[in-house]
Amino acid sequence: MSTASPMAQAADGFRREHRALDQLLSRIRDEFQLGRAVKLDDLESSRLLDELMALRDHLGMLFALEESPDLAPDFEVMAPSLTRPLKALQAEHVSLFQELCQMIDYSEKAYSQHTLGDLLDRIERRFVGFQAHLQAHEVRENRLIMQAFNDDIGTGD
């Protein structure tokens, strides 16, 4: 039986999922680096596209977890002053997910036309922009979680 608060348990779960997200982002950066080193063939292009789609799936799951009604009541009870910032962060999930899906749609079209390797620089720039937006969002989210955690258990002396 765990003695950790619901907020602490949620924070621990989020950390695990974010580590998996970081690993996915790293693999995608590696695929782009490979693409810069050699002209991507269809197999390598397919691998990049598979990684982008895995990112989409993972991010969708992560956002659903973060928006879970099981989490929101804890926030409202344990950190009511943070409910508004939480809702604002959750609203960002839609635009982040749309940005990623648009990049994947563009990449899929390029792949189907056998031009993914030729458009790799443009797709990578879109990925770098998306990653910057996601990282800024994650920083704000982590600050909010830490603030809620501190409000829940106190910061001590």
C-alpha contacts under 8 A as a table, 3 or more apart, distances in Angstrom:
res1	aa1	res2	aa2	distance
4	A	7	M	7.99
4	A	8	A	5.81
4	A	9	Q	6.21
5	S	8	A	5.10
5	S	9	Q	6.23
6	P	9	Q	5.05
6	P	10	A	6.07
6	P	74	D	7.05
7	M	10	A	5.07
7	M	11	A	6.08
7	M	74	D	6.90
7	M	75	F	7.72
7	M	148	A	7.54
7	M	149	F	6.23
7	M	152	D	7.55
8	A	11	A	5.04
8	A	12	D	6.21
8	A	149	F	6.61
9	Q	12	D	5.13
9	Q	13	G	6.35
10	A	13	G	5.13
10	A	14	F	6.18
10	A	71	L	7.51
11	A	14	F	5.07
11	A	15	R	6.20
11	A	145	I	6.98
12	D	15	R	5.14
12	D	16	R	6.53
13	G	16	R	5.26
13	G	17	E	6.37
14	F	17	E	5.09
14	F	18	H	5.97
15	R	18	H	5.06
15	R	19	R	6.17
16	R	19	R	5.20
16	R	20	A	6.51
17	E	20	A	5.11
17	E	21	L	6.22
17	E	62	L	6.97
18	H	21	L	4.73
18	H	22	D	6.05
19	R	22	D	5.03
19	R	23	Q	6.30
20	A	23	Q	5.10
20	A	24	L	6.35
21	L	24	L	5.12
21	L	25	L	6.23
21	L	55	L	7.37
21	L	58	H	7.11
21	L	59	L	7.53
22	D	25	L	5.10
22	D	26	S	6.11
23	Q	26	S	5.03
23	Q	27	R	6.26
24	L	27	R	5.14
24	L	28	I	6.32
24	L	51	E	7.20
24	L	54	A	7.75
24	L	55	L	6.35
25	L	28	I	5.13
25	L	29	R	6.24
25	L	55	L	7.43
26	S	29	R	5.07
26	S	30	D	6.21
27	R	30	D	4.97
27	R	31	E	6.28
27	R	51	E	7.41
28	I	31	E	4.98
28	I	32	F	6.35
28	I	48	L	6.63
28	I	51	E	6.15
28	I	52	L	6.99
29	R	32	F	5.13
29	R	33	Q	6.19
30	D	33	Q	4.95
30	D	34	L	6.14
31	E	34	L	5.04
31	E	35	G	6.12
31	E	47	R	7.83
31	E	48	L	5.87
32	F	35	G	4.86
32	F	36	R	6.28
32	F	48	L	7.66
32	F	120	L	7.48
32	F	124	E	6.67
33	Q	36	R	5.15
33	Q	37	A	6.39
34	L	37	A	5.07
34	L	38	V	6.29
35	G	38	V	5.34
35	G	39	K	5.87
35	G	40	L	5.46
35	G	117	G	7.13
35	G	120	L	7.18
36	R	39	K	6.99
36	R	120	L	7.94
39	K	117	G	6.03
39	K	118	D	8.00
40	L	43	L	7.77
40	L	44	E	5.51
40	L	45	S	5.77
40	L	116	L	7.77
40	L	117	G	5.02
41	D	44	E	5.41
41	D	45	S	6.02
41	D	117	G	7.13
42	D	45	S	4.94
42	D	46	S	5.92
42	D	111	Y	7.62
42	D	114	H	7.22
43	L	46	S	5.02
43	L	47	R	6.35
44	E	47	R	5.03
44	E	48	L	6.43
45	S	48	L	5.17
45	S	49	L	6.23
45	S	111	Y	6.93
45	S	116	L	6.52
45	S	117	G	6.88
46	S	49	L	5.02
46	S	50	D	6.01
46	S	111	Y	7.56
47	R	50	D	4.98
47	R	51	E	6.22
48	L	51	E	5.15
48	L	52	L	6.28
49	L	52	L	5.06
49	L	53	M	6.19
49	L	104	I	7.35
49	L	107	S	7.00
49	L	108	E	7.12
50	D	53	M	5.11
50	D	54	A	6.09
51	E	54	A	4.93
51	E	55	L	6.15
52	L	55	L	5.00
52	L	56	R	6.30
52	L	104	I	6.65
53	M	56	R	4.91
53	M	57	D	6.22
53	M	104	I	7.09
54	A	57	D	5.07
54	A	58	H	6.06
55	L	58	H	5.10
55	L	59	L	5.88
56	R	59	L	5.18
56	R	60	G	6.03
56	R	97	F	7.38
56	R	100	L	6.80
56	R	101	C	7.08
57	D	60	G	5.16
57	D	61	M	6.28
58	H	61	M	5.12
58	H	62	L	6.04
59	L	62	L	4.91
59	L	63	F	5.95
59	L	97	F	7.50
60	G	63	F	5.22
60	G	64	A	6.14
60	G	97	F	7.26
61	M	64	A	5.09
61	M	65	L	6.15
62	L	65	L	5.03
62	L	66	E	6.16
63	F	66	E	4.98
63	F	67	E	6.08
63	F	90	Q	7.79
63	F	93	H	6.47
64	A	67	E	5.06
64	A	68	S	5.95
65	L	68	S	5.05
66	E	71	L	7.17
66	E	90	Q	7.61
67	E	71	L	7.12
67	E	72	A	7.23
67	E	90	Q	6.54
68	S	71	L	5.51
68	S	72	A	6.75
69	P	72	A	5.17
69	P	73	P	6.75
70	D	73	P	6.31
70	D	74	D	7.32
71	L	74	D	5.43
71	L	75	F	6.53
72	A	75	F	5.12
72	A	76	E	6.21
72	A	83	T	7.99
73	P	76	E	4.99
73	P	77	V	6.09
74	D	77	V	5.16
74	D	78	M	5.73
74	D	79	A	7.70
75	F	78	M	5.25
75	F	79	A	5.11
75	F	80	P	6.28
75	F	82	L	7.13
75	F	83	T	6.45
75	F	148	A	7.30
76	E	79	A	5.60
76	E	80	P	4.39
76	E	81	S	7.82
76	E	82	L	7.55
76	E	83	T	5.90
77	V	80	P	5.82
78	M	148	A	7.22
78	M	151	D	7.26
78	M	152	D	5.76
79	A	82	L	5.51
79	A	83	T	7.11
79	A	148	A	5.61
79	A	151	D	6.45
79	A	152	D	7.01
80	P	83	T	5.46
81	S	84	R	7.17
82	L	85	P	5.43
82	L	86	L	6.10
82	L	144	L	7.41
82	L	148	A	7.23
83	T	86	L	5.05
83	T	87	K	6.24
84	R	87	K	5.18
84	R	88	A	6.32
85	P	88	A	5.03
85	P	89	L	6.25
85	P	144	L	7.72
86	L	89	L	5.17
86	L	90	Q	6.19
86	L	141	E	7.93
86	L	144	L	7.46
87	K	90	Q	5.02
87	K	91	A	6.17
88	A	91	A	5.09
88	A	92	E	6.64
89	L	92	E	5.20
89	L	93	H	7.03
89	L	137	H	7.31
89	L	140	R	7.85
89	L	141	E	6.85
90	Q	93	H	5.38
90	Q	94	V	7.82
91	A	94	V	6.01
91	A	95	S	7.68
92	E	95	S	5.44
92	E	96	L	6.21
92	E	137	H	7.73
93	H	96	L	5.16
93	H	97	F	5.94
94	V	97	F	5.23
94	V	98	Q	6.08
95	S	98	Q	5.04
95	S	99	E	6.06
96	L	99	E	5.11
96	L	100	L	6.34
96	L	130	F	7.40
96	L	133	H	7.40
96	L	134	L	6.85
97	F	100	L	5.18
97	F	101	C	6.13
98	Q	101	C	5.01
98	Q	102	Q	6.05
99	E	102	Q	5.26
99	E	103	M	6.35
99	E	130	F	6.84
100	L	103	M	5.13
100	L	104	I	6.24
100	L	127	F	7.93
100	L	130	F	6.84
101	C	104	I	4.99
101	C	105	D	6.05
102	Q	105	D	5.02
102	Q	106	Y	6.15
103	M	106	Y	5.12
103	M	107	S	6.12
103	M	123	I	7.06
103	M	126	R	6.78
103	M	127	F	7.41
104	I	107	S	4.88
104	I	108	E	5.95
105	D	108	E	5.08
105	D	109	K	6.20
106	Y	109	K	5.23
106	Y	110	A	6.27
106	Y	123	I	8.00
107	S	110	A	5.02
107	S	111	Y	6.02
107	S	116	L	6.44
107	S	123	I	6.97
108	E	111	Y	4.94
108	E	112	S	6.08
109	K	112	S	5.16
109	K	113	Q	6.27
110	A	113	Q	5.12
110	A	114	H	6.04
110	A	115	T	4.87
110	A	116	L	4.63
110	A	119	L	7.29
111	Y	114	H	4.86
111	Y	115	T	5.83
111	Y	116	L	4.82
112	S	115	T	7.66
113	Q	116	L	7.66
114	H	117	G	7.56
115	T	118	D	5.09
115	T	119	L	6.21
116	L	119	L	5.12
116	L	120	L	5.83
117	G	120	L	5.10
118	D	121	D	7.70
119	L	122	R	5.42
119	L	123	I	6.25
120	L	123	I	5.06
120	L	124	E	5.89
121	D	124	E	5.05
121	D	125	R	6.17
122	R	125	R	5.16
122	R	126	R	6.39
123	I	126	R	5.04
123	I	127	F	6.16
124	E	127	F	4.85
124	E	128	V	6.05
125	R	128	V	5.05
125	R	129	G	6.18
126	R	129	G	5.11
126	R	130	F	6.09
127	F	130	F	4.96
127	F	131	Q	5.95
128	V	131	Q	5.02
128	V	132	A	6.17
129	G	132	A	5.13
129	G	133	H	6.34
130	F	133	H	5.12
130	F	134	L	6.10
131	Q	134	L	4.96
131	Q	135	Q	5.96
132	A	135	Q	5.11
132	A	136	A	6.15
133	H	136	A	5.25
133	H	137	H	6.21
134	L	137	H	5.03
134	L	138	E	6.09
135	Q	138	E	4.93
135	Q	139	V	6.15
136	A	139	V	5.18
136	A	140	R	6.43
137	H	140	R	5.24
137	H	141	E	6.10
138	E	141	E	4.87
138	E	142	N	5.94
139	V	142	N	5.15
139	V	143	R	6.21
140	R	143	R	5.18
140	R	144	L	6.29
141	E	144	L	5.09
141	E	145	I	6.22
142	N	145	I	5.04
142	N	146	M	6.08
143	R	146	M	5.13
143	R	147	Q	6.06
144	L	147	Q	5.01
144	L	148	A	6.11
145	I	148	A	5.05
145	I	149	F	6.00
146	M	149	F	4.93
146	M	150	N	6.00
147	Q	150	N	5.09
147	Q	151	D	6.06
148	A	151	D	4.99
148	A	152	D	6.01
149	F	152	D	4.98
149	F	153	I	6.22
149	F	154	G	7.69
150	N	153	I	5.39
150	N	154	G	4.81
150	N	155	T	5.44
151	D	154	G	5.20
151	D	155	T	7.48
